[in-house]
Amino acid sequence: MASDPFAAAFAAARAAAQAEEVPVGASIVRAGQIIAIAGNRTLRDKDPTAHAEMLAIRAACEAIGSERLIDCDLYVTLEPCAMCAAAISFARIRRLYFSADDPKGGAVEHGPRFFSQPTCHHAPDVYGGIRESEAATLLRDFFQSRR
């Protein structure tokens, strides 16, 4: 692999934090190459859908010229929310790797458990807890600095 997809996701998360955005980052890999990297931009874009996962999915679709990311893997620093889980399913992403659990807003292993629902058309293979403490610390430090 050309570079570490989690390193790219964490770099995007740290850049988001520097921009006063919630520090979440994502990268998408196809055929061993990172084809998209994004961090949260909801404030900058004034767009509630500008989550790291959504932006990375849009960029990856543009890069390969398809709305389907069948042979792609998504790496994200936080468990995806319901909106992002739906986009992951619709894009047919092959594998999802995430770092920190999100008991409040997550929708993969918490809340609605989107990929386990009978109405879910496609469920990726899911691997959670990768570099979890690093992601949790990044998020905790970000929110503590705002209190």
C-alpha positions in Angstrom: 0.0 0.0 0.0 1.3 3.4 -1.0 0.7 4.9 2.5 -1.1 4.1 5.7 -4.8 4.8 5.2 -5.3 5.4 9.0 -2.4 7.8 9.1 -4.1 9.7 6.3 -7.5 9.7 8.1 -5.8 10.9 11.4 -4.0 13.6 9.5 -7.4 14.8 8.1 -8.9 14.6 11.6 -6.2 16.8 13.0 -6.6 19.2 10.2 -10.3 19.4 10.9 -9.6 20.1 14.5 -7.2 23.0 13.5 -10.1 24.4 11.5 -12.4 24.2 14.6 -14.3 21.2 13.1 -15.0 18.0 15.1 -11.8 16.0 14.5 -13.0 13.1 12.3 -11.1 12.0 9.2 -11.6 9.4 6.6 -9.7 7.8 3.7 -10.7 5.4 0.9 -8.5 2.8 -0.6 -8.8 1.0 -3.9 -6.3 -1.5 -5.2 -3.8 -0.6 -2.5 -3.9 3.1 -3.2 -5.5 5.9 -1.2 -8.0 7.5 -3.7 -9.7 9.9 -1.3 -9.0 11.7 2.0 -11.3 14.0 3.9 -12.0 15.6 7.3 -15.2 17.0 8.7 -16.2 20.3 7.1 -19.7 20.9 8.3 -18.9 24.4 9.6 -16.7 25.5 6.7 -19.2 24.3 4.1 -22.3 25.2 6.2 -23.5 21.7 5.3 -24.7 19.2 7.9 -23.9 16.4 5.5 -20.2 17.4 5.2 -19.0 14.5 7.4 -15.6 13.1 6.6 -17.1 9.8 5.3 -19.5 11.6 3.0 -16.8 13.9 1.6 -14.4 10.9 1.1 -17.1 8.9 -0.6 -18.0 11.8 -3.0 -14.3 12.3 -3.8 -13.7 8.6 -4.4 -16.7 8.3 -6.7 -15.4 11.3 -8.7 -12.0 9.7 -8.8 -13.1 6.4 -10.3 -16.1 7.8 -12.2 -18.7 5.6 -10.6 -21.4 5.9 -7.8 -20.3 2.4 -6.7 -17.2 1.8 -4.6 -17.5 -2.0 -4.8 -13.8 -2.8 -4.4 -13.0 0.0 -2.0 -12.3 0.1 1.7 -13.1 3.0 4.0 -11.0 4.0 7.0 -12.5 6.4 9.5 -11.5 7.7 12.9 -15.0 7.5 14.5 -17.8 5.0 14.2 -20.1 6.3 11.4 -23.5 7.9 12.1 -26.7 6.7 10.4 -26.3 9.1 7.5 -22.8 7.9 6.8 -23.7 4.3 7.3 -26.4 4.6 4.6 -24.0 6.2 2.2 -21.5 3.4 2.9 -24.2 0.9 2.1 -25.4 2.7 -1.1 -21.8 3.1 -2.3 -21.3 -0.7 -1.8 -18.1 -0.1 0.1 -16.4 -3.5 0.6 -14.9 -3.0 4.1 -15.2 -0.4 6.9 -12.4 0.1 9.4 -13.1 2.5 12.2 -11.3 3.7 15.3 -13.4 5.0 18.2 -16.8 3.8 19.1 -19.6 6.5 19.2 -22.2 5.3 21.7 -24.2 8.5 21.3 -24.2 9.0 17.5 -22.8 5.9 16.0 -25.0 3.6 13.9 -22.7 0.6 13.2 -22.2 -1.0 16.6 -24.4 1.4 18.5 -27.9 3.0 18.0 -29.7 1.6 15.0 -26.9 -0.8 13.9 -27.7 0.1 10.4 -25.9 -2.8 8.6 -27.9 -5.3 10.7 -31.3 -4.0 9.6 -33.3 -6.1 7.1 -33.8 -3.0 4.9 -30.0 -2.6 4.5 -29.2 -3.5 0.9 -25.4 -3.9 1.4 -23.4 -4.4 4.5 -19.6 -4.0 4.4 -17.3 -6.2 6.5 -16.8 -4.1 9.6 -13.6 -3.9 11.8 -13.8 -1.5 14.7 -11.5 -0.4 17.5 -8.4 0.1 15.4 -6.3 2.9 17.0 -9.2 3.5 19.2 -7.4 5.2 22.1 -5.7 7.6 19.7 -9.0 8.6 18.2 -10.7 8.9 21.6 -7.9 11.1 22.9 -8.1 13.4 19.9 -11.9 13.8 20.3 -11.7 14.2 24.1 -9.0 16.8 23.9 -10.9 18.7 21.2 -14.1 18.9 23.3 -12.3 19.6 26.6 -10.7 22.6 25.0 -14.1 24.1 24.2 -15.5 23.8 27.7 
